[in-house]
Amino acid sequence: MTIKPVENIKILSLGGVAELGKNLYVVEVNDDIFILDAGLRFPEDELLGIDVVIPDIKYLEENQDRIKAVFLSHGHEDAIGALPYLLKKINNIPVYGTELTVALARAAIKEHKDLKYNRFHVVHARSRLSFEQINVSFFATTHSIPDSIGIVLHTADGAIVYTGDFKFDQSAREGYQTDLGQIAKIGEKGVLALLSDSSDAEHPGYTSSDAVAAQEMLKGFKQAKARIIVAVVASNVSRLQQVFDAAAATHRKVAILGKELERVVTVSAKLNKLVVADEDMIVPIKEIDTIADEKLVIIESGHLGEPIRQLNKMAKQAHRLVNVRPGDTVFIGATADPATETILAKTVDLIYRNDAIVTTFSKDIFISGHASQEELKMMMNLLKPKYFVPIHGEYRMLIEHTKIARTMGFDNSQIFIINKGDILEYKDEKFAMGSRVYSGNTLIDGLGVGDVGNIVLRDRKLLSEDGIFIVVVTISRRQKRIVSGPEMMSRGFIYMRESEALIEAATKMAEKIVIETLEDKNFEWANLKQAIRDKLNRYLFEQTRRRPMILPVIMEVN
């Protein structure tokens, strides 16, 4: 199909820049919108009680009539995790992805009972699609999950290439191999802009081959004398393959712990993307006590496929099915992200306290699913873009990636670091920073989507630091008297039995405030509650140097 002349191109990010995960990029060609990935990220410690974070899609909701398609680069949560939430808001758009990616996306959508969607389209690395404004093609990439692809939007002024997550691995097994020839052909035809993965831009040299990682894992399995527990990200199919291969080589059975992990293994094995030597190799988790310790491997991954928090629970002897015990070898096959670094360190300490052994990949090799500096240079050399936009990385990673680009001959006018919401606009045959669109985070807490904001988080933080102090009193406004109370209750603030003098003084203070307010002709409930909060807050801080949340509960009887 003939591509229409370009009047305007816009590139923007609603997630994935200045952060790890939550990838969601938007390319607008003339009036048409194309979405690249729709991912989530796990929350930092300060987001108390939050399960996951997804991009705010208000801009897409407001412009949903212009959206032509969603393209998924691979099946990890940082690329497909927000898709169910996007489709709940905008249900009439087609979604394109490879066989495994679409299968995992379908499985994720099934978890959302209120969502009915069936406009998935399976593509492969050599597929070509035509839209009114652009053509779309793909190329095979190497990542820690098979069926990963880069996405190419062909415009009349050149291609816009989105790499997705990638690395170059000359020893990659079938299903993981990069199509270098296809990438080179794309570069020869002309690339207008390259949006490239920056996750490991700080690491010099090359990322180690997965073949090396497989050898390391097999070595660890051969050294283990009893049970082996492997902590992996559920969607890291490459790592799962290494576990199954090492288990087969050491004649061990494999048990799977984690709902998300079971789903990934089932889907991947059904599509032959995960090769299991023998069906009898997998045993139900409830039957592990019937297997000799030296013949057993347990693969574990927790909520939404994140393994560290569940491993922590196992090390605390608090898991209902499996706990770490003396003699176990715990192989940590997952790399901690900023949200789990602290808990991983504490978990390792707890594992040692259980007289178990902790092992992981050698520090002499760099195991990752992302490109290191020399591979990032190679991608630029193959594609030869006119403009370069680093994406998918914290801000320092984006900066490091721009430094690499400069060593490749790019000047500042060709490099753009965009923040969430920034519009990079192509007009008059050149890119320049334009205006902004609304962007932000949507917090997922249980079944709640976006109903937890800064005020709720502030209250949770306050409760976690200084606790709560509750004042309960029953009054009769008609008789202008206290019927019962005030009664004081504390949770997480003070130990009541050892603070009787403080409680007594606070009770008298609250009683005085209530009586004075009842005598006031202009009595208002809000004024009474605020007076109790203000005066007790001041008094309790003077006595304890703590500021608990003060919650007055005032009841009235007729």
C-alpha positions as CSV (number, residue, x, y, z in Angstrom):
1,M,0.0,0.0,0.0
2,T,1.3,3.5,-0.9
3,I,2.1,5.5,2.3
4,K,0.5,8.9,2.5
5,P,2.8,12.0,2.7
6,V,3.7,13.0,6.3
7,E,2.3,16.2,7.5
8,N,3.0,15.7,11.2
9,I,4.6,13.0,13.4
10,K,4.5,13.0,17.2
11,I,6.3,10.7,19.6
12,L,5.5,10.7,23.3
13,S,5.7,8.5,26.3
14,L,3.0,7.8,28.9
15,G,5.4,5.5,30.8
16,G,8.8,3.9,30.5
17,V,11.1,6.9,30.6
18,A,12.9,8.0,33.8
19,E,11.7,4.7,35.3
20,L,12.1,0.9,34.8
21,G,9.0,-0.8,33.5
22,K,5.5,0.6,32.7
23,N,6.4,1.0,29.0
24,L,3.7,2.8,27.0
25,Y,4.8,4.8,23.9
26,V,2.6,6.7,21.5
27,V,3.4,7.5,17.8
28,E,1.0,9.8,16.0
29,V,1.3,10.0,12.2
30,N,-0.9,12.7,10.8
31,D,-4.2,12.0,12.7
32,D,-3.6,8.3,13.5
33,I,-2.4,7.0,16.8
34,F,-0.4,3.9,17.3
35,I,0.5,2.5,20.8
36,L,3.7,0.6,21.5
37,D,3.4,-1.7,24.5
38,A,1.2,-1.2,27.6
39,G,3.1,-2.3,30.7
40,L,3.2,-2.0,34.4
41,R,5.8,-1.6,37.1
42,F,6.1,-2.7,40.7
43,P,5.7,-0.1,43.4
44,E,8.5,1.4,45.5
45,D,8.4,1.0,49.2
46,E,6.8,4.4,49.8
47,L,3.7,3.4,47.9
48,L,2.3,1.5,50.9
49,G,-0.2,-1.2,50.0
50,I,-0.1,-0.6,46.3
51,D,0.1,-3.7,44.1
52,V,1.2,-2.3,40.8
53,V,1.5,1.0,39.0
54,I,0.3,1.6,35.4
55,P,0.4,4.6,33.1
56,D,-2.4,7.2,33.3
57,I,-4.2,6.8,30.0
58,K,-6.4,9.9,30.1
59,Y,-4.8,11.3,26.9
60,L,-5.6,8.0,25.1
61,E,-9.2,8.0,26.4
62,E,-9.7,11.6,25.1
63,N,-8.4,10.6,21.7
64,Q,-9.6,7.0,21.4
65,D,-11.3,7.6,18.1
66,R,-7.9,8.2,16.5
67,I,-6.2,5.0,17.9
68,K,-5.6,2.5,15.1
69,A,-3.7,-0.3,16.9
70,V,-1.7,-1.5,19.9
71,F,1.6,-3.3,19.1
72,L,3.2,-5.5,21.8
73,S,6.9,-6.2,21.6
74,H,7.0,-9.2,24.1
75,G,5.2,-11.0,26.8
76,H,6.7,-9.5,30.0
77,E,4.6,-7.5,32.5
78,D,6.5,-4.3,31.7
79,A,5.1,-4.6,28.1
80,I,1.6,-6.2,28.5
81,G,0.7,-5.8,32.2
82,A,-1.4,-2.6,31.7
83,L,-3.2,-4.0,28.7
84,P,-6.3,-5.3,30.5
85,Y,-6.8,-1.8,32.2
86,L,-6.3,-0.1,28.8
87,L,-8.8,-2.3,27.1
88,K,-11.4,-1.7,29.9
89,K,-11.3,1.9,28.9
90,I,-10.8,1.6,25.2
91,N,-12.2,-1.7,24.0
92,N,-12.6,-1.3,20.3
93,I,-9.0,-1.3,19.2
94,P,-7.0,-4.2,17.7
95,V,-3.9,-5.6,19.5
96,Y,-1.0,-7.2,17.5
97,G,1.6,-9.4,19.0
98,T,3.5,-12.7,18.4
99,E,2.0,-16.1,19.2
100,L,3.4,-16.3,22.8
101,T,2.9,-12.6,23.6
102,V,-0.8,-12.8,22.5
103,A,-1.3,-16.1,24.4
104,L,0.1,-14.5,27.6
105,A,-2.0,-11.4,27.1
106,R,-5.1,-13.5,26.6
107,A,-4.4,-15.4,29.8
108,A,-3.9,-12.1,31.7
109,I,-7.2,-10.7,30.4
110,K,-9.0,-13.9,31.7
111,E,-8.1,-12.8,35.2
112,H,-10.3,-9.8,34.7
113,K,-13.8,-11.2,34.8
114,D,-15.4,-7.9,33.8
115,L,-13.4,-7.6,30.6
116,K,-14.5,-9.2,27.3
117,Y,-12.1,-8.7,24.5
118,N,-11.3,-10.7,21.3
119,R,-9.5,-8.5,18.8
120,F,-6.1,-10.0,19.1
121,H,-4.1,-10.5,15.9
122,V,-1.0,-12.8,15.8
123,V,1.9,-11.6,13.8
124,H,5.5,-13.0,13.3
125,A,8.8,-11.3,12.7
126,R,8.4,-11.2,8.9
127,S,4.7,-9.9,9.0
128,R,3.8,-6.7,7.2
129,L,0.6,-4.7,7.9
130,S,-0.9,-1.8,6.1
131,F,-2.8,1.1,7.6
132,E,-4.0,4.3,5.9
133,Q,-1.1,6.4,7.1
134,I,1.7,3.9,7.5
135,N,3.0,0.4,6.9
136,V,4.2,-1.7,9.9
137,S,6.8,-4.5,9.9
138,F,8.7,-6.3,12.6
139,F,12.1,-8.0,13.3
140,A,13.1,-10.8,15.7
141,T,15.0,-9.8,18.8
142,T,16.8,-11.7,21.6
143,H,15.3,-11.2,25.1
144,S,14.6,-13.4,28.1
145,I,11.4,-14.6,26.6
146,P,10.9,-16.1,23.1
147,D,8.8,-14.4,20.4
148,S,10.2,-11.0,21.2
149,I,10.1,-8.4,18.3
150,G,11.1,-4.9,17.4
151,I,8.4,-2.8,15.8
152,V,8.9,-0.6,12.7
153,L,6.4,2.1,11.6
154,H,7.2,3.0,8.0
155,T,6.3,6.5,7.1
156,A,6.9,8.4,3.9
157,D,9.8,10.3,5.6
158,G,11.4,7.1,7.0
159,A,10.9,4.4,9.6
160,I,10.3,4.9,13.3
161,V,11.9,1.9,15.0
162,Y,10.9,0.7,18.5
163,T,13.4,-1.9,19.6
164,G,11.4,-3.3,22.6
165,D,13.7,-5.0,25.1
166,F,16.7,-6.6,23.4
167,K,20.2,-7.8,23.5
168,F,22.5,-9.5,21.0
169,D,23.4,-13.2,21.8
170,Q,25.4,-15.1,19.2
171,S,24.6,-18.4,21.0
172,A,20.9,-17.8,21.4
173,R,18.7,-20.9,21.0
174,E,16.0,-21.2,18.4
175,G,13.1,-18.8,19.2
176,Y,15.4,-16.3,20.8
177,Q,17.6,-15.4,17.8
178,T,18.0,-11.9,16.5
179,D,17.4,-11.3,12.8
180,L,20.5,-9.2,12.1
181,G,19.9,-9.3,8.4
182,Q,16.4,-7.9,8.7
183,I,17.6,-5.1,11.0
184,A,20.3,-4.2,8.5
185,K,17.8,-4.0,5.7
186,I,15.6,-1.7,7.7
187,G,18.6,0.6,8.3
188,E,19.5,0.6,4.5
189,K,16.0,1.8,3.6
190,G,16.2,4.7,6.0
191,V,15.4,5.2,9.7
192,L,14.0,8.5,10.8
193,A,14.0,7.8,14.5
194,L,15.2,5.1,16.8
195,L,13.5,4.4,20.2
196,S,16.0,2.2,21.9
197,D,16.0,0.2,25.2
198,S,18.3,1.8,27.8
199,S,17.9,-0.6,30.8
200,D,21.6,-1.6,30.8
201,A,23.1,1.4,29.2
202,E,25.4,1.8,32.2
203,H,27.0,-1.6,31.7
204,P,30.2,-1.6,29.6
205,G,31.0,-4.3,27.1
206,Y,28.5,-7.0,26.3
207,T,25.8,-8.8,28.2
208,S,26.7,-12.5,28.8
209,S,25.1,-15.1,26.7
210,D,22.3,-17.2,28.1
211,A,24.3,-20.2,27.2
212,V,26.8,-19.1,30.0
213,A,23.9,-18.6,32.4
214,A,22.6,-22.1,31.6
215,Q,26.1,-23.6,32.4
216,E,26.2,-21.6,35.7
217,M,22.8,-23.0,36.7
218,L,23.7,-26.6,35.8
219,K,26.8,-26.2,37.9
220,G,24.7,-25.0,40.9
221,F,22.3,-27.9,40.5
222,K,25.1,-30.5,40.5
223,Q,26.6,-29.1,43.7
224,A,23.2,-29.1,45.6
225,K,22.9,-32.0,48.0
226,A,19.2,-31.6,49.0
227,R,16.2,-29.6,47.7
228,I,16.7,-26.7,45.3
229,I,14.4,-23.7,45.4
230,V,14.8,-21.4,42.3
231,A,13.4,-17.8,42.5
232,V,12.6,-16.5,39.0
233,V,10.4,-13.8,37.4
234,A,7.5,-15.8,36.1
235,S,7.6,-14.5,32.6
236,N,11.4,-15.1,32.2
237,V,10.9,-18.1,30.0
238,S,14.6,-18.3,29.1
239,R,15.4,-18.8,32.8
240,L,12.6,-21.3,33.2
241,Q,14.1,-23.3,30.3
242,Q,17.4,-23.3,32.0
243,V,15.8,-24.6,35.2
244,F,14.0,-27.4,33.4
245,D,17.2,-28.3,31.4
246,A,19.3,-28.4,34.6
247,A,16.6,-30.5,36.4
248,A,16.5,-33.0,33.6
249,A,20.3,-33.2,33.5
250,T,20.4,-33.9,37.3
251,H,17.4,-36.3,37.3
252,R,15.2,-34.1,39.4
253,K,11.4,-33.5,39.5
254,V,10.1,-29.9,39.2
255,A,7.3,-28.4,41.3
256,I,5.8,-25.0,40.4
257,L,4.9,-22.6,43.2
258,G,2.8,-19.5,42.1
259,K,-0.3,-19.0,40.1
260,E,1.3,-16.7,37.5
261,L,4.2,-19.0,37.2
262,E,1.9,-22.0,36.5
263,R,0.1,-19.9,33.9
264,V,3.3,-19.0,32.0
265,V,4.6,-22.6,32.1
266,T,1.3,-24.0,30.9
267,V,1.0,-21.5,28.0
268,S,4.6,-21.6,27.0
269,A,4.8,-25.4,27.0
270,K,1.5,-25.7,25.0
271,L,3.0,-23.5,22.3
272,N,6.4,-25.4,22.4
273,K,8.1,-22.2,23.5
274,L,9.2,-24.0,26.7
275,V,10.6,-27.5,26.2
276,V,10.0,-29.9,29.1
277,A,11.9,-33.2,28.6
278,D,9.2,-35.4,30.2
279,E,5.6,-34.6,31.2
280,D,6.1,-36.7,34.3
281,M,8.9,-34.3,35.3
282,I,6.4,-31.8,36.7
283,V,4.8,-32.7,40.1
284,P,2.0,-30.9,41.9
285,I,3.3,-28.6,44.7
286,K,1.1,-30.5,47.2
287,E,3.0,-33.8,46.5
288,I,6.5,-32.5,47.1
289,D,6.7,-34.4,50.4
290,T,6.6,-37.7,48.5
291,I,9.7,-36.7,46.6
292,A,13.2,-37.2,48.0
293,D,14.9,-33.9,48.7
294,E,17.8,-34.7,46.5
295,K,15.4,-35.3,43.6
296,L,13.4,-32.1,43.8
297,V,13.4,-28.6,42.4
298,I,10.9,-26.0,43.4
299,I,10.5,-23.0,41.1
300,E,8.8,-20.1,42.9
301,S,7.4,-16.8,41.8
302,G,4.8,-14.6,43.6
303,H,2.2,-12.0,42.9
304,L,2.3,-10.9,39.3
305,G,5.4,-13.0,38.7
306,E,7.6,-11.1,41.2
307,P,9.6,-13.8,43.2
308,I,11.5,-11.9,45.9
309,R,8.6,-11.1,48.3
310,Q,7.3,-14.7,48.2
311,L,10.8,-16.0,48.8
312,N,11.0,-13.6,51.8
313,K,7.8,-15.2,53.2
314,M,9.2,-18.7,52.7
315,A,12.4,-17.7,54.5
316,K,10.3,-16.3,57.4
317,Q,8.5,-19.7,57.7
318,A,5.2,-17.9,56.9
319,H,4.3,-19.5,53.5
320,R,1.3,-21.9,53.7
321,L,2.8,-24.5,51.3
322,V,6.6,-24.3,51.1
323,N,9.2,-22.9,53.5
324,V,13.0,-22.8,53.4
325,R,14.5,-25.4,55.6
326,P,18.0,-26.5,56.6
327,G,20.0,-28.0,53.8
328,D,18.0,-26.3,51.0
329,T,19.9,-24.6,48.1
330,V,18.2,-21.4,47.1
331,F,19.2,-20.3,43.6
332,I,18.2,-16.6,43.1
333,G,17.7,-16.4,39.3
334,A,16.1,-13.0,39.4
335,T,17.8,-9.6,39.4
336,A,16.5,-7.2,42.0
337,D,15.0,-4.0,40.8
338,P,15.0,-0.8,42.9
339,A,11.6,-1.8,44.5
340,T,13.0,-5.1,45.8
341,E,16.7,-4.5,46.5
342,T,16.3,-4.0,50.2
343,I,13.9,-6.9,50.7
344,L,16.3,-9.2,48.7
345,A,19.2,-8.4,51.1
346,K,17.0,-9.2,54.1
347,T,15.7,-12.4,52.5
348,V,19.2,-13.7,51.8
349,D,20.1,-13.1,55.5
350,L,16.9,-15.0,56.6
351,I,17.8,-17.9,54.3
352,Y,21.2,-18.2,55.9
353,R,19.5,-18.1,59.3
354,N,17.6,-21.2,58.2
355,D,20.9,-23.1,57.6
356,A,20.2,-23.1,53.9
357,I,22.6,-22.2,51.1
358,V,22.2,-19.2,48.8
359,T,23.6,-19.3,45.3
360,T,23.3,-17.2,42.2
361,F,25.1,-16.4,39.0
362,S,28.8,-15.7,39.2
363,K,29.7,-12.0,39.6
364,D,32.2,-12.5,36.8
365,I,29.4,-12.7,34.2
366,F,26.7,-10.1,33.5
367,I,23.3,-11.9,33.2
368,S,20.5,-9.8,31.8
369,G,17.9,-9.7,29.1
370,H,19.0,-6.2,28.0
371,A,21.8,-4.9,25.8
372,S,25.0,-3.5,27.3
373,Q,26.9,-0.6,25.8
374,E,28.6,-2.4,22.8
375,E,25.3,-4.0,21.8
376,L,23.5,-0.6,21.9
377,K,26.2,0.7,19.6
378,M,25.6,-2.2,17.3
379,M,21.9,-1.5,17.1
380,M,22.7,2.1,16.1
381,N,25.2,1.0,13.5
382,L,22.8,-1.4,11.9
383,L,19.8,1.1,11.8
384,K,21.7,4.4,11.2
385,P,18.8,6.6,12.4
386,K,18.6,10.3,11.8
387,Y,17.3,10.9,15.3
388,F,17.8,9.0,18.5
389,V,15.4,8.7,21.5
390,P,16.6,6.6,24.5
391,I,13.7,5.0,26.3
392,H,13.0,2.3,29.0
393,G,15.3,3.3,31.8
394,E,15.7,5.5,34.8
395,Y,16.9,9.0,34.0
396,R,20.6,8.2,34.6
397,M,20.3,5.3,32.1
398,L,18.8,7.6,29.5
399,I,21.7,10.0,30.0
400,E,24.3,7.2,29.7
401,H,22.6,6.1,26.5
402,T,22.9,9.6,25.0
403,K,26.6,9.6,25.8
404,I,26.9,6.3,23.8
405,A,25.1,7.9,20.9
406,R,27.5,10.9,20.9
407,T,30.4,8.5,20.6
408,M,28.6,7.1,17.5
409,G,28.6,10.5,15.8
410,F,25.2,11.9,16.9
411,D,25.1,15.5,17.8
412,N,22.8,17.2,20.3
413,S,20.3,18.2,17.6
414,Q,19.8,14.5,16.8
415,I,19.3,13.3,20.4
416,F,16.1,13.8,22.5
417,I,15.5,12.7,26.1
418,I,11.8,12.9,26.6
419,N,9.9,12.8,30.0
420,K,6.5,11.4,30.4
421,G,4.0,13.6,28.6
422,D,6.6,15.4,26.4
423,I,5.7,15.6,22.7
424,L,8.6,15.2,20.3
425,E,7.2,16.6,17.1
426,Y,8.4,16.2,13.5
427,K,7.6,19.1,11.2
428,D,9.4,20.7,8.2
429,E,11.7,17.6,8.0
430,K,13.1,17.9,11.5
431,F,12.2,16.9,15.1
432,A,11.8,19.4,17.9
433,M,10.3,19.3,21.4
434,G,6.7,20.5,21.4
435,S,4.0,20.9,24.0
436,R,3.0,18.4,26.6
437,V,0.0,16.1,27.3
438,Y,-1.3,14.9,30.6
439,S,0.6,12.0,32.1
440,G,1.1,10.3,35.4
441,N,0.6,7.1,37.4
442,T,-2.5,5.1,38.1
443,L,-2.2,3.0,41.2
444,I,-3.7,-0.4,41.5
445,D,-4.7,-1.6,44.9
446,G,-6.6,-4.8,45.0
447,L,-9.7,-4.3,42.8
448,G,-9.4,-0.5,43.0
449,V,-8.0,1.2,39.9
450,G,-6.9,4.8,40.5
451,D,-9.0,5.3,43.6
452,V,-5.8,5.6,45.8
453,G,-4.3,9.0,45.5
454,N,-1.8,11.2,47.4
455,I,-4.1,11.8,50.4
456,V,-4.7,8.1,51.0
457,L,-0.9,7.4,50.6
458,R,-0.2,10.2,53.1
459,D,-2.6,8.7,55.6
460,R,-1.0,5.2,55.1
461,K,2.4,6.7,55.6
462,L,1.3,8.5,58.8
463,L,-0.3,5.4,60.2
464,S,2.8,3.4,59.4
465,E,5.1,5.9,61.2
466,D,3.2,7.1,64.3
467,G,0.0,5.0,64.5
468,I,-3.5,6.2,65.3
469,F,-5.2,7.7,68.4
470,I,-8.9,7.4,68.5
471,V,-11.2,9.5,70.7
472,V,-14.8,8.1,71.2
473,V,-17.4,10.2,72.9
474,T,-21.2,10.1,73.0
475,I,-23.1,13.4,73.6
476,S,-26.6,14.8,74.0
477,R,-26.8,18.2,72.2
478,R,-30.2,18.9,73.6
479,Q,-29.1,18.4,77.2
480,K,-25.6,19.8,76.4
481,R,-23.8,17.0,78.2
482,I,-21.5,14.0,77.7
483,V,-23.5,10.8,77.9
484,S,-20.4,8.5,77.8
485,G,-16.7,8.8,77.3
486,P,-14.4,10.2,76.2
487,E,-12.7,6.8,75.7
488,M,-9.2,6.7,74.2
489,M,-7.9,3.9,72.0
490,S,-4.4,3.6,70.4
491,R,-3.0,1.4,67.7
492,G,0.7,1.7,66.8
493,F,1.2,4.8,68.9
494,I,1.6,3.9,72.6
495,Y,1.1,0.9,74.8
496,M,-2.0,1.9,76.8
497,R,-1.2,0.0,80.0
498,E,2.2,1.8,80.4
499,S,0.8,5.3,79.5
500,E,-2.0,5.7,81.9
501,A,-1.0,9.3,82.9
502,L,-0.9,10.4,79.3
503,I,-4.3,8.8,78.6
504,E,-5.8,10.4,81.6
505,A,-4.6,13.8,80.7
506,A,-5.8,13.4,77.1
507,T,-9.2,12.3,78.3
508,K,-9.6,15.3,80.5
509,M,-8.5,17.6,77.7
510,A,-11.0,16.0,75.2
511,E,-13.7,16.2,77.8
512,K,-13.1,19.9,78.4
513,I,-13.2,20.6,74.6
514,V,-16.5,18.8,74.2
515,I,-18.2,20.6,77.1
516,E,-17.0,24.0,75.9
517,T,-18.2,23.3,72.3
518,L,-21.6,22.1,73.6
519,E,-22.1,25.4,75.4
520,D,-21.4,27.3,72.2
521,K,-24.6,28.6,70.6
522,N,-23.0,28.1,67.2
523,F,-22.2,24.4,67.7
524,E,-20.9,22.6,64.6
525,W,-19.7,19.0,64.3
526,A,-16.7,20.0,62.2
527,N,-15.5,22.6,64.7
528,L,-15.7,20.0,67.5
529,K,-13.7,17.4,65.7
530,Q,-11.1,19.9,64.5
531,A,-10.7,21.3,68.0
532,I,-10.0,17.8,69.4
533,R,-7.5,17.1,66.6
534,D,-5.6,20.3,67.0
535,K,-5.3,20.4,70.8
536,L,-4.6,16.7,71.2
537,N,-2.1,16.8,68.4
538,R,-0.2,19.6,70.1
539,Y,-0.3,17.9,73.5
540,L,0.7,14.4,72.3
541,F,3.6,15.8,70.3
542,E,4.8,17.7,73.4
543,Q,4.7,14.5,75.5
544,T,6.0,12.0,73.0
545,R,7.5,13.8,70.0
546,R,5.2,11.8,67.8
547,R,2.3,12.8,65.6
548,P,-0.3,10.0,65.4
549,M,-3.3,10.3,63.3
550,I,-6.1,11.6,65.6
551,L,-9.5,10.3,64.8
552,P,-12.4,11.7,66.8
553,V,-15.6,9.5,66.8
554,I,-18.5,11.6,68.0
555,M,-21.9,10.0,68.5
556,E,-25.2,11.7,69.4
557,V,-28.2,10.3,71.4
558,N,-31.6,11.9,71.5
